[in-house]
Amino acid sequence: MTNLRPFVTRMAGMAALLASVAGCTVGPNYAKPTLATPPAYAEAQGPAAPAGDLAQWWTQFNDPLLNDLIRRALADNPDLKTSGLRVKQAREQEIVTGAAELPTLSASANAINLRTNGASNSIIPSSLNTYSAGFDASWEPDLFGGTRRAIEGARADTQADLWEHRDGQVSLIAEVARDYLTLRALQARIAIDRTELDKQRGQFTLIAARRKVGFVTSLDVNQQSQAVSNAIAQIPELEAQAKAQAHAIAILLGLAPAALDGTLVATSAPIVVPPPLPAGLPSELLDRRPDVREAERKLASATAQIGVQTANLYPKINLMALGAFAGPSVGGLFSSNNLSGIGIGMFSLPIFNGGKTRAEIRNADYGAKAADLAYQSAFLKALRDVEDALALIRADQTRRTALAQAVDSSKQSLAIAQDQYATGFVTYINVLQAENAVQSNQDMLIQAEAKNLTDLVALYKALGGGWS
């Protein structure tokens, strides 16, 4: 074939015809399901209102160190970096999938030099040069939308990976905050125990001096010695727990376990329990919770796969074109006299494959139904997480109030016991019991305040806070 113009004209006409046919897209068109949502949270206090600003909820604790730790974790956590790479991979896969909808074109060039040892009178030249340059193109028109459905699925997969990454952010922030607040509570408990130990040692010195002059018995001295030993014994376990929390925070920041030991030192500034931000409406979880959004995108991807498999029931057409210039010299290579080409059109229609295609369609349909159930389940779990957190916070507030009253009452009882012991109305064991009650109630109050803080963290995680 010495001229490609008629062939190109015919191929262009066929391509235009196929493009007009290619408006047909098989498989179901995806529509986001409508889920039934309650009008308000059953455990919420007060009227339902839109949720507060949850993008940086941890800043309400007014702790610069906590803010810095979360910033560093978001930048350096290895697991979060890994999920970020998965998003990038998914975006590249979108390009790979979309390329199937477009024609492919490639070019090639060759130079051949042939030499022979023939006789001088031979009709075969002793040296022959041949040069060629050409191209080949191929295209499979997406007649029934199988590729378009694959592109839909790839886009949904990318969005699902993005929401998985955001869910990782939400979980990471909550974990750093929970570990940090638990560490601060442990440090506060250690401070109280050390203060108590110093006081008990001072008491022991005083009682031992009074024993020498006969004001108290050896029983009082032994009882106070036991109180000192008990105070000493409580501190190492709390210190070990505090180190474990510091190690956990360091790992979340992508550091060696002991890397933050000099940073996470005890501080006398207490973390005040802030009032919780409004939980908002249950329907807001459909947009706020990254894991719910991820499940919805996976449903969209699974729905697109039905169309991908359904397209395999229908005919396919492949178009190919090859053209080449060939000649004995480079200078005149691209002359029209050196041009040759060929066009190929191939038509295929599936007839029998043992039910494979139908089975793959049913398999994709089951996958979409499973993804739909997973979406519903993710939303129900989100509702439960919020309701549980709200119930715990309300219980925490009641418990904190009762323990604060218990601390005040136990301090008053200690003062009374000390006065009665000084006047001889009670034995020293009464004083020790009153002191133990004060320390125990203070310790329980700190733990209750810490639990209130960590339950607030759980609420903000349940609401999907931590991304913008």
Secondary structure, 3 states (H helix, E strand, C coil): CCCCHHHHHHHHHHHHHHHHHCCCCCCCCCCCCCCCCCCCCCCCCCCCCCCCCCCCHHHHHCCHHHHHHHHHHHHHCHHHHHHHHHHHHHHHHHHHHHHCCCCEEEEEEEEEEEECCCCCCCCCCCEEEEEEEEEEEEECCCCCCHHHHHHHHHHHHHHHHHHHHHHHHHHHHHHHHHHHHHHHHHHHHHHHHHHHHHHHHHHHHHHHHHHHCCCCCHHHHHHHHHHHHHHHHHHHHHHHHHHHHHHHHHHHCCCCHHHHCCCCCCCCCCCCCCCCCCCCCHHHHHHHCHHHHHHHHHHHHHHHHHHHHHHHHCCEEEEEEEEEEEECCCCCCCCHHHEEEEEEEEEECCCCCCCHHHHHHHHHHHHHHHHHHHHHHHHHHHHHHHHHHHHHHHHHHHHHHHHHHHHHHHHHHHHHHHHHHHCCCCCHHHHHHHHHHHHHHHHHHHHHHHHHHHHHHHHHHHCCCCCC
